[in-house]
Amino acid sequence: MVPPIKSQGIKTKLVPWIMELAPKAEGKWIEPFLGTGVVAFNSGYEKAILNDTNPHIITFYKGIQQGEITAPLMRHYLEQEGELLSKAGDNGYDHYRKVRARFNQEFSPYDFIFLSRAGFNGMMRFGKKGNWNIPFCKKPDRFAQAYTTKITNQVSTVSKIIQPEPNWIFHNKSFSEIIPLATEQDIIYCDPPYYGRYVDYYNGWTEQDERLLFNLLSETKAKFILSTWHHNDWRENEMIAKFWSKFNIVTKDHFYHSGGNIENRRTIVEALVCNFNADNIQDHNHGQKEKVPSAQLSLELT
Ligand SMILES: C[S@@+](CC[C@H](N)C(=O)[O-])C[C@H]1O[C@@H](n2cnc3c(N)ncnc32)[C@H](O)[C@@H]1O
């Protein structure tokens, strides 16, 4: 299924690959970097801990979980705002600006969906003060009936997938408070901001963050899968050699359709790093599959 929120880092096309690798755990699905939620919603787990530092994502999904945000309410909202958008000056841009300014004051989850679905290229980006920072897609008829129905259906589907508390628990914390919650029975899927790539208010990511993530995942008793990038036409992700080559790695070419700058639009080789054997995976096409023996690793690092 496809969630109602959009973002440039959305893993929709990679979900089958991730789930093919993921062993069926007895315990919970733990996702410290939830983003749009597409991986968790397709994971099939009855118990989950889902987290993101972006409060708008968590408020939206908690609102659905608690029955405060519903498909009929979303339809009503989108019909109303869509009508105003279609009639607004500057080819709809006047109303987009109005909703954006309102969101940046009040942070309504409905306005969050409006902006996510009427913003340029389905991108999500927040400025220095945490303000929504994406221009209009320039389609005044964006919320025509078919599109409104599509979004409403996505809200309806998500509301059936999200389990009530305490089976599914949402948090708005740093990943470092979430990973230690995992037990041996759980599986952790991490999709952090990619080091050296896209940055915004909720997506700062330094080598220290990567090191902390590495330390926490090295210590966990749970199984984990980490999404990261392996290389592109220009360069390699230096974090692989620095940290992740101690674990098993599988790779796959992936094309990101949206993104601000030209480099982010090109094909990138995606990697899944895991702390268990990846023998079941068919789709693997670059780099090494087995972890580097530690003797060889220390030679490579010197
Ligand atoms: C690459 S996106 C995840 C995309 C997601 N897998 C999807 O398919 O939509 C990374 C997410 O991590 C969140 N994030 C960034 N820094 C974080 C941190 N320190 N702790 C927890 N979440 C963080 C961002 O807000 C963003 O939603």
The ligand as an SDF file (V2000), in Angstrom:
LIG
                    3D

 27 29  0  0  0  0  0  0  0  0999 V2000
   15.0390    8.7430    4.7370 C   0  0  0  0  0  0  0  0  0  0  0  0
   13.7140    9.2580    5.7360 S   0  0  0  0  0  0  0  0  0  0  0  0
   12.8290    7.7650    6.0130 C   0  0  0  0  0  0  0  0  0  0  0  0
   12.0170    7.4010    4.7970 C   0  0  0  0  0  0  0  0  0  0  0  0
   11.0580    6.2390    5.0020 C   0  0  0  0  0  0  0  0  0  0  0  0
   11.7390    4.9730    5.0570 N   0  0  0  0  0  0  0  0  0  0  0  0
   10.0400    6.2320    3.8860 C   0  0  0  0  0  0  0  0  0  0  0  0
   10.0400    5.2950    3.0640 O   0  0  0  0  0  0  0  0  0  0  0  0
    9.2610    7.1650    3.8030 O   0  0  0  0  0  0  0  0  0  0  0  0
   14.4740    9.5950    7.2560 C   0  0  0  0  0  0  0  0  0  0  0  0
   13.5320   10.0370    8.3640 C   0  0  0  0  0  0  0  0  0  0  0  0
   14.2920   10.1110    9.5760 O   0  0  0  0  0  0  0  0  0  0  0  0
   13.8410   11.2090   10.3470 C   0  0  0  0  0  0  0  0  0  0  0  0
   14.9710   11.5750   11.2180 N   0  0  0  0  0  0  0  0  0  0  0  0
   16.0410   12.3710   10.9400 C   0  0  0  0  0  0  0  0  0  0  0  0
   16.9050   12.4250   11.9850 N   0  0  0  0  0  0  0  0  0  0  0  0
   16.3700   11.6170   12.9460 C   0  0  0  0  0  0  0  0  0  0  0  0
   16.8030   11.2420   14.2600 C   0  0  0  0  0  0  0  0  0  0  0  0
   17.9200   11.7200   14.7880 N   0  0  0  0  0  0  0  0  0  0  0  0
   16.0270   10.3740   14.9770 N   0  0  0  0  0  0  0  0  0  0  0  0
   14.8540    9.9030   14.4460 C   0  0  0  0  0  0  0  0  0  0  0  0
   14.3850   10.2510   13.2080 N   0  0  0  0  0  0  0  0  0  0  0  0
   15.1350   11.0760   12.4650 C   0  0  0  0  0  0  0  0  0  0  0  0
   13.4510   12.2670    9.3300 C   0  0  0  0  0  0  0  0  0  0  0  0
   12.4790   13.1470    9.8470 O   0  0  0  0  0  0  0  0  0  0  0  0
   12.9080   11.4050    8.1690 C   0  0  0  0  0  0  0  0  0  0  0  0
   11.5090   11.2970    8.2370 O   0  0  0  0  0  0  0  0  0  0  0  0
  1  2  1  0
  2  3  1  0
  2 10  1  0
  3  4  1  0
  4  5  1  0
  5  6  1  0
  5  7  1  0
  7  8  2  0
  7  9  1  0
 10 11  1  0
 11 12  1  0
 11 26  1  0
 12 13  1  0
 13 14  1  0
 13 24  1  0
 14 15  1  0
 14 23  1  0
 15 16  2  0
 16 17  1  0
 17 18  1  0
 17 23  2  0
 18 19  1  0
 18 20  2  0
 20 21  1  0
 21 22  2  0
 22 23  1  0
 24 25  1  0
 24 26  1  0
 26 27  1  0
M  CHG  2   2   1   9  -1
M  END
$$$$
